[in-house]
Amino acid sequence: MRVLLTGATGFIGRAVARALRQRGHTVVRAMRRAAAGDADALQVDFAAVPRSAWWTPRLEGIDAVVNAVGILRETGDQSFEALHTAAPVELFHACAAAGVRSVVQVSALGADGSARSAYHRSKKAADDVLRSLPLRGAIVQPSLVYGPNGTSAALFNKLAIAPVLPFPQGGRMQVQPVHLQDVVDGIVRLVEAPPDRVATFAFAGPRPLPLRAYLAELRAALGESSPQWIVPVPAALFRLGASVAGHLPGSMLDRETADMLLAGNAAPDNRLPALLGREPLAPRAFVAPATREAARRGAALDLWLPVLRIALALMWVWTAAVSFGLYPVQDSYALLARVGLQGGLATIALYGAAVLDLVLGVLTLAAPARWRRTVWLAQLALVGGYTVLVTAFLPEYWLHPYGPVSKNLPILAAIALLWALEPPARRER
Ligand SMILES: NC(=O)c1ccc[n+]([C@@H]2O[C@H](COP(=O)([O-])OP(=O)(O)OC[C@H]3O[C@@H](n4cnc5c(N)ncnc54)[C@H](OP(=O)(O)O)[C@@H]3O)[C@@H](O)[C@H]2O)c1
């Protein structure tokens, strides 16, 4: 079969493309950025809502369409209305007009009559139109999908690895996560043998379980043997934290995704076992043994690197505040005198260093990705420089019981780790 796949670069789309090819089908990948001259790639931007007339000639020779475009949060011109409703509706009308044999729409569990979030309502609007058209096919409604390189999988790994987790209701809301491989197997079956009229298929794991039990299973699957302590916190506090997180670049959490998490996500009518002819994978089998240690390390880094950055930023900002006057200024001048700096030079050194500390503190949290390596190098140079100066002129500080200089050694190591962990893609840009 010749299958047009939208969202082909996504977490689910990539895996569907691979599986369809393995089954011998030809996949035409619809992408926002397609390489020129690639006959099996089509450049399309759903934000621009291409009309059905644009699609019609491009659907010639296509047997089936799978739509896996989606966003969890709106940004810029990436709106739910355009990406989840208007653009797919144009595509579905074109499929009906062009006589495409079947359409599989990747919707989401909860996109039903009781949907409250804009995310779910925008999906439901497109699903309803598809159901009304004279087409064969399926609306697939997956629960939370877990799989390698999935953004939500990374989030749940990170939550699972945390030793203590503050969470509303103590994490007792029901979830029914499903593994990517099961979702892909289900989609491939529906492409190959579509129902005669568009039917809805909830795709979920073997059974609902409280979120805290899911995290416990994931934690064990990641190889952590100690139990996790989940501390109940008021939902209002969680929503407030999510609203703040919503302003951070790349955050999965905002007010609306927090509400979706709080509402839970379970499927009373899970059609995946019947479709696959077997039980879907249970969460304890989500992490393949061969990838366990890499996944555990990835989750630990995802969890602790932001903590390390915040701690470093606070250290710089606090050092600046101390230099600006929390520490008696005369005592600071006395220390500088021992390094050989006096008068105007000492003032420049004291306040110049304080400003530098403050700037580094702010950049530790706010530097754009392309600057970060330079920021870490500047910090290494400064901490290293301070350490050399103190060693040369104030060596007695090495013998201080609170270790004001010796603590620079683990700080240098931590900054070197942050430098080394900056993603290579950013380095190449
Ligand atoms: N993952 C889950 O847990 C889960 C659960 C339930 C339902 N779903 C639904 O499943 C679908 C796929 O999810 P996913 O996890 O694979 O998401 P994903 O990894 O974020 O992939 C989204 C895909 O949509 C494409 N896309 C985004 N904006 C576009 C635009 N303006 N024009 C054309 N394509 C655009 C992306 O292309 P770029 O690479 O260019 O960004 C990417 O290929 C979504 O509809 C999602 O709501 C996912």
The ligand as a Gaussian input file, in Angstrom:
#p B3LYP/6-31G(d) Opt

LIG

0 1
 N        2.614000      10.895000      22.955000
 C        1.532000      10.653000      23.690000
 O        1.598000      10.267000      24.863000
 C        0.162000      10.838000      23.056000
 C       -0.961000      10.415000      23.759000
 C       -2.219000      10.585000      23.184000
 C       -2.352000      11.174000      21.946000
 N       -1.219000      11.592000      21.296000
 C       -1.416000      12.251000      19.981000
 O       -0.650000      11.580000      19.005000
 C       -0.218000      12.492000      18.010000
 C        1.290000      12.381000      17.841000
 O        1.877000      12.609000      19.105000
 P        3.451000      12.537000      19.322000
 O        3.682000      12.150000      20.745000
 O        4.072000      11.758000      18.236000
 O        3.823000      14.083000      19.182000
 P        5.195000      14.731000      18.675000
 O        6.339000      13.832000      18.898000
 O        5.221000      16.087000      19.251000
 O        4.965000      14.836000      17.100000
 C        4.091000      15.758000      16.567000
 C        4.209000      15.748000      15.076000
 O        3.365000      16.805000      14.577000
 C        4.150000      17.558000      13.656000
 N        3.721000      18.955000      13.585000
 C        3.693000      19.858000      14.588000
 N        3.288000      21.043000      14.102000
 C        3.081000      20.878000      12.768000
 C        2.669000      21.736000      11.744000
 N        2.396000      23.026000      11.952000
 N        2.547000      21.226000      10.492000
 C        2.837000      19.938000      10.224000
 N        3.244000      19.068000      11.173000
 C        3.362000      19.543000      12.435000
 C        5.544000      17.506000      14.219000
 O        6.448000      17.932000      13.239000
 P        7.838000      18.677000      13.607000
 O        8.836000      17.555000      13.785000
 O        8.108000      19.534000      12.437000
 O        7.591000      19.439000      14.881000
 C        5.625000      16.036000      14.573000
 O        5.892000      15.281000      13.424000
 C       -0.639000      13.877000      18.484000
 O       -1.829000      14.240000      17.848000
 C       -0.883000      13.673000      19.953000
 O       -1.852000      14.577000      20.441000
 C        0.032000      11.436000      21.808000

